[in-house]
Amino acid sequence: MEQSMWEHLPDVVIIEVYKYLKDEEKVNAALTCKNWGRLYYTPCLWRTRHFDVGGYRIHANALKACQFATLLGRHVHNLSINCSHPSYHTAKLFQKTMNELLFKMRHSKLIEFELERLELERFWRCESARDRLISSFVRFFRYQNRLQIFDMTAAQFSSIGGIRVLETLGSQSGDTIKEMYIEDFFHPRLAVFQVPRYINCLTLFKSVEFLALNYNCISEEVILLFAKTLAGKLDMINIKVYKNDPRFHRISGNAWRELKRACPKVIITFWFESIGFMHEIVPILVKEIPVRDFHIWTGYDDDADWRLNDTIRHLHLTYKHCIDSVSLELDNTHEMVDEEILQLVKTCKCLRDLTLNAVILVSTVREIMELQRERKIELRTLRVTACSLTELEWAQLAEIKDYYSPMIEERGLDFKFTTDLIIDFS
């Protein structure tokens, strides 16, 4: 009777059982009988796939990935590839693996493609292997016309190589891609925004709602282009401004205003990395930009005159009606910023998330907590890493955390207090 029950299980039930099994367990289940073996190849079981084809086990991982692609690759809709621990020694082998893997996966109808941290500029000495890898991507994307999410963050392509990939991607999936993650897609030091071929390939993407890229990939012309080609569709742009990228070109308020008119819901996030000088940051942040999130990491330079107070003042005076999240990671050993931080918290009525990693007075933390207790501010998240505290100040910070813990718990807030010496009071 028990054997008969298993023999007559509906296909839909067996498929649900398969969904809970790991790959090895699926293989064992498929060997039990012809019916389970038949259902092993059900397409919905293989829609999402992650391959790790880098690192020290590249030979074994590459063989396993290619075997899967041969048998089941055509069923995959969401493909994620990880090149873990890239090195000069594994680059050529990775290129050969990707060439075979992408060829075998070409008939899949992908909705999502993710391959982060390829870092071609950093680890790929052999130019011929680099060129062959780019050609493999181009051939693969010629078959993909349903992509909705594309993520090649930190690929670090050359301008020509990256543009080739984008042109192919846009010509095949330009009408369907909604999310593009191309931060550090080109290697640093390239003024990509000046390349006409790059600007032309952007016109191929007509449905983008979310876009992450670098400041050296946008310009006045690019912003106006987005206003025209993505009108009513673009919701968010994440912009990274990095110290090694060309960043001294300016985008006028008129261009940003036109983008906001064409895309009323659009919001902008800025991430300044290894940049602290006020004269490099403030000119980029014109008042017409609908900035929601702002993040800065100054890097380390004990002798630098960052003028951080001027930057923070510009932030809360310019974006007090729209900014929602602020993260300040500051090397401010020669400049106290407490007063401007308090003004930021008091002035920006939409501010909900605040991260501080800086030299900051314990009294400033106490005042922020008191404002929160009195509901004069409405933070949801507060992360404070107070640097260069004395032992007495560490104890005072712990007392603040203990005193306000009931309020934090009662209101369901995400508040954490730490120091730069890894003494955690949470």
KOLROLUM-580776 format. One record per atom (N, C-alpha, C, CB): x, y, z. Coordinates in pm, whole numbers, plus 50000, padded with zeros to 5 digits. Glycine has a CB too. Layout:
<rs>
XYZ ...
</rs>
This chain:
<rs>
500834987950000 500005000050000 500865012650000 499065000050122 501935012450082 502825024150090 503515026549956 503885022150200 503965015749889 504615017249759 503635022849656 505165003649710 502385018349660 501365023149567 501105038049587 500065015249584 501105042549713 500875056649742 501945065449677 500845059049893 503195061649689 504285069449630 504225068949478 505645064249679 503815057649424 503735056449278 502685065749217 503435042049238 501635068649294 500525076349241 500485090749292 499235069549274 501585095349347 501645109549386 501495118349262 502985112649460 500685128849269 500565138049156 501905144749124 499505148849185 502105147848998 503355154348957 503615167149035 503315157448808 502545174849059 502725187649127 503265185749268 501415195249131 502905174849333 503405172049469 504885168249464 502575160749535 505245159949368 506645155849355 507525167849324 506795145049244 507025176649239 507785188749204 507995197349328 507055196849093 506965198349413 507105206149537 508145199849629 505755207249609 508195186649633 509215179849713 510605183049660 508985164549714 510745182649527 512035185749464 512545199549503 511915184749312 511635209149518 512035222949545 512745224449679 510825231849543 512515214849768 513135215549900 514485208449905 512215209650005 514885202049796 516095193949795 517295201349738 515865181249717 518455198049790 519705203049732 520005195249604 520875201649834 520975200149528 521275193849399 521575179049412 522445200749333 522425175449509 522795161349526 521575152949564 523895160049633 520715158849645 519515151749687 518535150049571 518835159249803 518485160149484 517635158949365 518095147249277 517665172149283 519415145949261 519945135049179 519555121549238 521485136049167 519705120049369 519345107449435 517855104349420 519735107949583 517035114949432 515595113049418 515245108849276 514835125849456 515945114549178 515655111349037 515965096749004 516455120448946 516825090349084 517205076449057 516235066249115 518585073849112 515235071049189 514335061749256 513405054649158 513515068949360 512915061749056 512025055548958 511945064348834 510605053349019 511335059148730 511255066548604 510465079448618 510625057848497 509395079148696 508555091048709 509315102448778 507285087748788 510015099048888 510825109348956 511985113848866 511365103949091 512535104648789 513595108448695 513095117848588 514185096048632 511865115448542 511275124248440 511055138348495 509935118448390 510555139048617 510235152248675 511475159848720 509295150448794 512595153148727 513865159848760 514155171048661 515035149748761 513715169348538 514005179248433 512915189948420 514175172048299 512025190748517 510965200948514 511605214848516 509995199248635 511305223348419 511985236348408 511925245148532 511405243848295 510765245348603 510635254548717 511595251348831 509215254148769 512195239448831 513155235848937 514515242348916 513315220748942 514725247948799 516065252548764 516065267148716 516665243648657 515125275048763 515005288848715 516135297848767 513655294648756 516635294948885 517675303348946 518935295148965 517195309149082 520065300948923 521325293548933 522475302848968 521635286248802 523315298249060 524535305549097 525745296649071 524485310049245 526705302148999 527955294948973 529115302549035 528185293148820 529955295549108 531215301249156 532315294749073 531425298749312 532855302048979 533835296348886 535205302748902 533345297848743 535475307949020 536785313649044 537455306849162 536685328749069 538455313249214 539095308449336 539975296349316 538065305349436 540255289749428 541225278849429 540655265749374 541735276849568 539325264749368 538695252749317 538135255049177 537595248049411 538795263449102 538255267448973 538085255648878 539155277948910 538985246048881 538875234448790 537605226448818 540115225248804 537415222848945 536235214948982 534945222848962 536345210349127 534955235549003 533745243748990 533395246148844 533945257149061 534405248148760 534155250548618 533545238248553 535465254348546 534055226448587 533515214048530 532065212048572 534365201948575 531765214448698 530405212748748 529445222748681 530375214548900 529895235248665 529045245548603 528735242048458 529725259148611 529745237748385 529545234548243 528675222148225 530885232548174 528805212448315 527945200648308 526485204448331 528385190148411 526255213148429 524885217748454 524345225248332 524835226848579 525165234148274 524725241948159 524315233048042 525825251548114 525045222148023 524715212847914 523355206347935 525785202047902 523085201948058 521845194648087 520645203648109 522045186048208 520845214548183 519695222148233 519795237148211 519525219448378 520855241648148 521075255948132 519955263248062 522325258148058 519265256547971 518215263347893 517015267347981 517735254147780 516905261348100 515765264348188 516015276448278 515455252248273 517225281248287 517595291648384 517045305248340 519125292448401 516455312348437 515995326048415 516825336248492 514545327348454 517335332048608 518125341048693 519515335148712 517425343348832 520505341448649 521865336148650 522795345348727 522385334148506 523485339548824 524465346848904 525795339548896 524005348349051 526855346848861 528195340948848 529135348448940 528705341348700 529945341149011 530885347249104 532305343249066 530575343149249 533145353249046 534565350649022 535315353649151 535135359348902 535205344349247 535795346749378 537315345549373 535225337049481 537975353649455 539425353649466 540115354149329 539885341249542 539795364149247 540475364849117 541965367449136 539855375949030 542745362749043 544195364849049 544755364248908 544875354249141 545985368248894 546655367448764 546735352948716 548065373548773 546855343648811 547075329648775 545785322948726 547625322048895 544635327348773 543385320848736 542655328048623 542475319948856 543155339548580 542445347648481 542215340148349 543225360448453 543255333848297 543115326848168 542155315048179 544475322048118 542265307648288 541385296248308 539935300948324 541825288148430 539745311948394 538405317548408 537845321548272 538415329548504 538695327648189 538235331748056 537795319747973 539355339347982 538545309047978 538175297047902 536885290747956 539325286747907 536755290848088 535545285548149 534325293748109 535685285348302 534465306948114 533345315648080 532965314147933 533685330248111 533945312347849 533665310547707 532795298047686 534995309347627 533155287147752 532385274747738 531035275947806 533155262847795 531025281447927 529795282448004 528755291247935 530085287848143 529175302947891 528235312047825 527735306447693 528885325747802 528595299047623 528165292847498 527055282547526 529355286047427 527225274647631 526235264447662 524965270347722 526825254247758 525075282347780 523905288847841 523195298147744 524325296547964 523645299147623 523155309647533 521665308547501 523935309347405 521105296547509 519695294847474 518765296547595 519485281147412 519345299747709 518495302947824 517815316447798 519325303347957 516655318247855 515915330847839 516005338547970 514415328247799 517145344947989 517415351248118 516535363448142 518875355248126 516145364748268 515505376948317 516515385148397 514255373648402 517435378248462 518435384948545 519815379148518 518075383748695 520805388148504 522195383948489 523045391848588 522715386148342 523845384648666 524695391148766 526085385048763 524075389848907 527075393648746 528475389648759 529225401648815 529085384948619 529425401648945 530065412949012 531555410549031 529395415549147 532285421749039 533695421849076 534585413648983 533855416949215 534375415448855 535255409248757 536635415548761 534655410248616 536685428748781 537915436348803 538975433648695 538495432948939 538585435748571 539485433348459 540735442048465 538765435848328 540605454048514 541735463148519 542765458648623 541265477348551 542305451848726 543175448648838 543945435548821 542375448048964 543275425248770 543865411948773 544215406148636 542945402648842 543805412848529 543945406848397 545115413148322 542645408348317 546275406948334 547455412148265 547415409048115 548725406348327 546885397448082 546915392747943 545795399247863 546795377247938 546165408047773 545165415547696 544355406347604 545845426447615 544985396147550 544265387147459 543175379547533 545245377247392 543455374947656 542445367947736 541305377447770 543065362147864 541635389947798 540625400047829 539705402247708 541295413447871 540295403447592 539515405747470 538615393847438 540445408647352 539145381647457 538335369747431 537155368847528 539205357147441 537385372847653 536305372647751 535205382547712 536855375947892 535595394447670 534615404347627 533825399247508 535305417747592 534505392847415 533815387147297 532825376347339 534835381347198 533165368647443 532225358447493 530955364847548 532895349947602 531115376047623 529945383147674 529095388447560 530385394647765 529735394247459 528995400047346 528205389147275 529965406947247 528825377647248 528115366747181 526935361747265 529075355147152 527165360847396 526105355847484 524915365247487 526645353847626 525165378247499 524065387747511 523305389647380 524605401147558 523865385147270 523125385547143 521905376247146 524045381647026 521955366247234 520845356747244 519815360947350 521385342947277 520115371147428 519265374647541 518395386847506 520115377547667 517095384647496 516205395647460 515075397647561 515615393247324 515255391847683 514225393247787 514785398447918 513545379947811 516035402247921 516665406548046 515925418348108 518125410148023 515735417548240 515155428648315 516125434548415 513905424248385 517055426248462 518055430848561 519435427148510 517795424448703 520305437148504 521685435048457 522625440848561 521915441648316 523545432548611 524475436848715 525885431948682 524035431548854 526725441248640 528155438348624 528965448948698 528555437848473 528595450848824 529305460248911 530775456348920 528665460649051 531635466348910 533085464548925 533675455448818 533395459049062 533125455848697 533735448248587 535045454748543 532755447448467 535105468048549 536305475748511 536725473148367 537465472248605 535755474248277 536045472948134 536815485048084 534745471248055 537545483147975 538045494547899 536845501347835 539115490147790 537045513447786 535915520647727 535345513047608 536345534747684 536205508147519 535735501047401 535065487847439 536895498347304 535695480247530 535125467347572 533775469047639 536075460247665 533675478547731 532415480947801 531315485647708 532625491147910 531675494247614 530675499347519 530185488047429 531265510847434 531085479147390 530655467547308 529595459347381 531875458547274 529835456847509 528875449147588 527545456547599 529435446247730 527595469647628 526365477447642 525605478447510 526685491347694 526315479847401 525645480647270 524875467747240 526665483347159 525515456447264 524845443647240 523665441847334 525825432047256 523885445047459 522835443947559 521635452747521 523365447847698 521915465147483 520845474447448 520095470647323 521405488147432 520825465347224 520165461647099 519225449747116 521205458546993 519505441047215 518685429147235 517665430747349 519575417247264 518075436947458 517195438047576 516925452447617 517805430447692 517205461747530 517035475847564 515615479747600 517495484247452 514635472447546 513235475547575 512725468847702 512375471147459 513495459447758 513005451847874 513795454448002 513045437247843 515035458847992 515855460748112 515295472048198 517325463848074 515035468748326 514495478548420 515515482748526 513285472848488 516475474048554 517495477148654 518865474748595 517285468748783 519725484948604 521105483848554 522075487748664 521315492748428 522935478448700 523965480748801 525305481148728 523945469748914 525745492948694 527005494348620 527955503948692 526725499448476 527925503448823 528895510748903 530275504448886 528475511049052 531265512448857 532625507448828 532635497848711 533225500648952 531695499248621 531625490948501 532835493648412 530305493648423 533245506348406 534465510148335 535575512248437 534245523048250 536815510248394 537895511748490 538145526548520 539185505048438 538725529548637 538905543448677 539745551348576 539565544148815 539635564348589 540405574048510 539835576448371 541835569548498 538765569348334 538175571148201 537075581548204 537635557848148 537165591548119 536085601448104 535085596048003 536655615448060 534325586048045 533435578947953 532365588347898 532775567048024 531955598247978 530895607247937 531265615347812 530545616648050 532545615547777 532995623047659 533005614647532 534375628547683 532695601747542 532775592747427 531415592347356 533205578547472 531305597447234 530025597647162 529385583847148 530205603647026 530205573647126 529665560147108 528975555347236 530785550247069 529505559047351 528875555547478 527515562447491 529785559447597 527475575147461 526205582547471 525175576747375 526425597547442 525605572947256 524685566947159 524105553747210 525395564747026 524935545647275 524435532647321 523425534347434 525595523747367 523495545347509 522505547647615 521105549647559 522905559647699 521005554247436 519695556447376 518955543247351 519835564047244 519675532047356 519055519047331 518225514147450 520135508747299 518485519747568 517805515147689 516605524347715 518775515147812 515405518747702 514195526947702 513225523847815 513495525447573 513605514747906 512685510748013 513325510948150 512135497047985 514485517048163 515235516448289 514505524248399 516665522148269 514325517548513 513725523848631 514765526848738 512625514848688 515775518148747 516845519948847 518185519048777 516745509148961 519075528448811 520385529048746 521455532448848 520395539448631 522505524048855 523665526748941 524885528048852 523855515449048 525585539348863 526755541648779 527655552048843 526335546148638 528755555348777 529715564848829 529505578748770 531135560148801 530035588548842 529885602448795 530595604648662 530435612148900 531645597048636 532345598648508 531575592348392 533725592548516 530375586948420 529525581448315 528305590348287 529055567448353 528195601648359 527085610648334 527625624648304 526125610948455 526795632448240 527145646148202 525855653548176 528085646548076 525965666148142 524785674048105 524015667047993 525185688348061 524755662647892 524115656147777 523435643147816 525145653547668 524065635447904 523495622647945 522225624748027 524525614648027 522235634348119 521045636948200 519875641448112 521345647648307 520145650048016 519085654347923 518605642747837 519575665847834 519525633747804 519155621847727 518205612947808 520405613847686 518505611047937 517615603248024 516235609748032 518225601848164 516215622948039 514925629948045 514085627247922 515155645048060 514735624847811 514015622447685 513655607747667 514855627047566 514605598847688 514385584647657 513725576847770 515685578047622 513835581747894 513285574548009 512185582548079 514395571348108 511575591648008 510535600148066 509425591848126 509965609647960 509085594748253 508025587648322 508395573948371 506865586548234 509635569548349 510045555948386 511145555848491 510525548448263 512125564448479 513275564248569 512865568548709 514395573248515 513135559948807 512755562648946 513945565949035 512025550849003 515125560549003 516255562149096 517575561049022 516185551749208 518525569749059 519905568949009 520845569049128 520225580748912 521685558949137 522775558649236 524045563349167 522965544249298 524665573649220 525855579349156 527035578349251 525615594149115 528075571449206 529305570549284 530325580449230 529875556149279 530875588449321 531925598049285 533205593349353 531545612949328 534155588749272 535355582349325 536575590949293 535525568149266 537545590649382 538685599749370 539495597549243 539585598049490 539525585249190 540325582649070 539545584848940 540855568649074 538255587848952 537445590248833 537465605048796 536005585448855 537415608448668 537215622448629 535915627748688 537205623948474 535995638948760 534815643648833 534685658848839 534845638248973 535475665748759 535455680348767 534565686848662 536865685648754 533845678748584 532845684248495 531575687048576 532545674548376 530785696348531 529615700548607 528335698348526 529745715248647 527275695048598 525955693348538 525065704348593 525345679048567 524465712048507 523715723848550 522415720148620 523425732848431 521925729648698 520635727848761 519515726448660 520335739348852 519665732848544 518635731948441 518475717548391 518975741148324 519595710548376 519535696648330 518825687948432 520945691148301 519165689748560 518515681848664 517025685448674 519195684248800 516715698148656 515315702348661 514515695848547 515205717648652 515135694848431 514475688748318 514245673848343 515285690848191 515225667248405 515055653148439 513925651348539 516365647448495 513855659948639 512805659148739 511435661748676 513065669148853 511365670748580 510105673448512 509655661248431 510245685748420 510615654848363 510275643348280 510005630848363 511395640648181 510705629648477 510555617948565 510225622948705 511875609148565 508975625948732 508595632448859 508965624448984 507125634848860 509055611148972 509335602849090 510825600449112 508635589549077 511675605649026 513095602149033 513735607649160 513825607548910 514585599349221 515375603449336 516835599649308 514855596749468 517745607049373 519175605349346 519895601849476 519775618249284 520795592149466 521695588649576 523125591749536 521535573549616 523855598549623 525265601449598 526135593949698 525545616649606 527205588049646 528205581349729 529575586949692 528155565749711 530155595049781 531485600749760 532505591949832 531565615649811 533425586149756 534405576749812 535805582349800 534305563149743 536485583149914 537865588349921 537935602749873 538815579549838 536865610149895 536815624349861 536295631849984 535915627049735 537055641650031 536635648950149 536595663950133 537505645750261 537295669250033 537405683650020 536085689949977 538495687049921 535715700350049 534465707350020 534405712449877 534285718850117 535525717549826 535505723449691 535345712949581 536775731349668 535485700049616 535265689449518 533835683749528 536275678149539 533205685449642 531875679549665 530755689249636 531775674549808 530815701049696 529695710449691 529335714649549 530025722749772 530295717449459 529885721549323 529075710949248 531115724949242 529235698449284 528445687849220 527005688149267 529065674149247 526805692049393 525495691049457 524675703849437 525665688249606 524175705749317 523345717549291 521955715249350 523245720349137 521275726049381 520025725249457 518905718349381 519585739049495 518975717849248 517895711849170 517895696549172 517985716549029 518955690449224 519005675749229 518095670649339 520465670749251 517205661049309 516335655449413 517065644849496 515075649249350 518005649449579 518845640249656 518055634249772 520105647549709 518005621049778 517375614249891 518405608449986 516455603249842 519465602349932 520505596250014 521855602649982 520565580849991 522635604850089 523975610550072 524945602750160 523995625750107 526025598050098 527035590350171 528415595850135 526935575050138 529255597250237 530615601950212 531585594150299 530735617150238 532675589850236 533815584450309 535025592550263 534015568850284 535595600050353 536665609350315 537965602350280 536905619150426 538155590050330 539485584350324 540295589850441 540175587250188 541595587550439 542435591450552 543525601150507 543055579150619 543535612750569 544595622650544 544605632050663 544365630350408 545495629450757 545515637150882 545865651850861 546495630950978 546475655150749 546875668950726 545905676750638 548245669250662 544855670250593 543935676650498 542995686350569 543125666050423 542735697450504 541735707050551 540465704550471 542235722050536 539665694850517 538505690450441 537435701350428 537905678250505 537295709650531 536165719150542 534845711350542 536195729550424 534805701450628 533645692750636 532405700150687 533935681050726 532605709850774 531465717550823 530735724450709 531915727850925 531505729650613 530895736350498 530085726450414 531965743150412 530625714350400 529915703950322 528615700050391 530805691550303 528675697450521 527465693450594 526445704750596 527815689150738 526925717050610 526025728650609 525325729750474 526805741750640 526075728050367 525475728350233 524405717550219 526555726650124 524675706150277 523765694850267 522415698050332 524375682350332 522445702950455 521165705150523 520475717950480 521365705450673 521215727550427 520565739550375 519935737150238 521565751050367 520555728350159 520115726250021 519045715450009 521295722749934 519135704950090 518255693450071 517405690450194 519085681350036 517115700450274 516395698150399 514985692750378 516335711050478 514415694650262 513045690250237 512955676450172 512345700350150 514095670550136 514015657850063 514945646950112 514285660349920 516025650450182 517015640250215 516485630850323 518315646650261 516665617850299 516105607450385 517185599750460 515275597850303 518345598350400 519405590150459 520755597050440 519425575950395 521545597650549 522865603750546 523855594650615 522855617750611 524985592350551 526075584550610 527355592750601 526235570750538 527955595650715 529165603850721 530285595750785 528905617050801 531245591450704 532435584650753 533605594250733 532685570850679 533995600750841 534855612450831 536165610650906 534135624650883 537235614750842 538535615950909 538665630450953 539745611450814 538045633751065 537945647851106 538715650651234 536495651651126 539915645251242 540715646951364 541075661551390 541975638651356 541055669951284 541415684051300 540225693351286 542475687851199 539015687851285 537845696351263 536635690051332 537575698351111 536095696751431 534895691751498 533665695451416 534785697551643 532765685951402 531605687951315 530285686551391 531635677951200 530345686551523 529155683751604 528035693651579 529525683951751 528345706351574 527305716551559 526535714851429 527915730651566 527265712351321 526585710851191 525815697751183 527605711451077 526305687351251 525555674751254 524235676651326 526385663651322 524255683951436 523025686751508 522065695151424 523325693951639 522595704751350 521745712551261 521145703851151 522535724051199 521935694751102 521455685351000 520265677351053 522585675850955 520415671951174 519365663751233 518115671851260 519865657351363 518285684051306 517125692551340 516425698051216 517565704051428 517205701051113 516665708150996 515995698850896 517765715850927 516585687150875 516095678050771 514945669650826 517245668950718 513735674150802 512555667950861 512245654250802 511375676950844 512785651250685 512545638150623 513625627950661 512495639550471 514635632150737 515755623350769 515295611750857 516875631250839 515535599450811 515135587450885 516305578450919 514125579750806 517385579050843 518535570250865 519815578450872 518645559550754 520535576950981 521765584651000 522875575351049 521545596151101 524015575750977 525195568151016 526345577851036 525555557450909 526985577151151 528115585951183 529305577351222 527755595751297 530415579251153 531675573151190 532695584351188 532075561251092 532895590451303 533675602851307 534095605751450 532865614751248 534975615551463 535285621151595 534095629851634 536635629351594 533375625451735 532145632151774 532035632151926 530905625251710 531495642751982 531365643852126 530235635052177 531125658352167 530425629452296 529375621452358 528145630052383 529885615152489 528345642552416 527225651652440 526365653352315 527725665252488 526965652552199 526205653452074 525305641452057 527145654751953 525825629652088 525005617452082 523845618552179 525855604952113 524115623752299 523055625252400 521985634952350 523645630252534 522375645752288 521395655452240 520535649652128 522085668152191 521155641752039 520375635151933 519345625751995 521305627351837 519755618252095 518835608952160 517715616252232 519595600052258 518005627552289 516965635252357 515965641052257 517595646552440 516465645552144 515565650252037 514645639051990 516375655851917 515205627051983 514405615551943 513355612252050 515305603351917 513745612952174 512815609952283 511635619752283 513535610352419 511935632252255 510895642552254 510135643052123 511515656052281 510475633852032 509845632951899 510005645751817 508355629751915 511085652651841 511405664251758 512115659851630 512285674151836 512635647651632 513165641351512 512585627251506 514745641151511 512615621151388 511985607951372 512935598351299 510655609251294 514095596051361 515035586451303 514515572251322 516425588051366 514705563951219 514425549651230 515695541951262 513785544351102 516805546751201 518095540151215 519145550451255 518505532851084 519925547051357 521045555451399 522215546351429 520675564251524 523295548051354 524515540251375 525645550051406 524865531251249 526145549551527 527205558751569 528465550851602 526755567151692 529545554051533 530875549251570 531665561451613 531585541451452 531785563151743 532465574951798 533955572051809 531865578851938 534755579851742 536195577451734 536955585651837 536715580651594 538095580251877 539055587251964 538475590852100 539545599951895 537625582352155 537065584852288 538055580852397 535745577252306 537955587752511 538695583752629 537925572652699 538935595752725 538565566552798 537895555952872 536645561052942 538845549652973 536715573152995 535545579153061 534425581352960 535925592453128 534775585852842 533765588352739 533125575352691 534385595752621 533895564552686 533315551452653 532215547952753 534425540352652 532515550152880 531535546952985 530295555852971 532165548753125 530485568252938 529355577452920 528485573252801 529865591852900 529125568752695 528375564152579 527535551852614 529325561052462 528105542952695 527375531052739 526175535152825 528305521552817 526355545152908 525245549952992 524115555552907 525745560653090 524465562652801 523445568152711 522645556852648 524095576852601 523355546652604 522675535252541 521735528652641 523715525052488 522185526452762 521345520052864 520145528652900 522175517052989 520365541652912 519295550652954 518155550952852 519845564652975 518515550752723 517495552052619 517045538552562 518015560852507 517575527552616 517205514352565 515695511652569 517905503852644 514985515252678 513535512952679 512815519952564 512945517552811 513205532252537 512585539452425 512915532752292 513065554152424 514175528652276 514585522152151 513785509452128 516095518952154 513625501552234 512895488952222 511395491452200 513105480352346 510845500752274 509415503552264 509025508352124 509005513952367 509865516652064 509545522351932 510075513851817 510115536351922 510755502951847 511275494251742 512335500751656 510145489651655 513225508351719 514255515751647 515515507151630 514595528851720 516265510151526 517515503351499 518665512851532 517605498451350 519015513451658 520065522551706 521215514351761 519505532251815 522435517751717 523625510751765 524735520851793 524105500051663 525495518451900 526585527251940 527855519051956 526235534752072 528905522951886 530185515851895 531305526151898 530375505951777 532515521251915 533695529751906 534635524151801 534405530852044 535635531751765 536615526951666 537585516951725 537385538651607 537465514151854 538335504151917 537585491051941 538885509452051 536495489151867 535705476851869 535215473552010 536525465051814 534785483852078 534105481952206 532635484452179 534675491452320 531865474052179 530465474752134 529535474952254 530105462852042 528705485452260 527785486852370 526385481952336 527725501152414 526215475952218 524885471252180 524635457052231 524705471852027 
</rs>
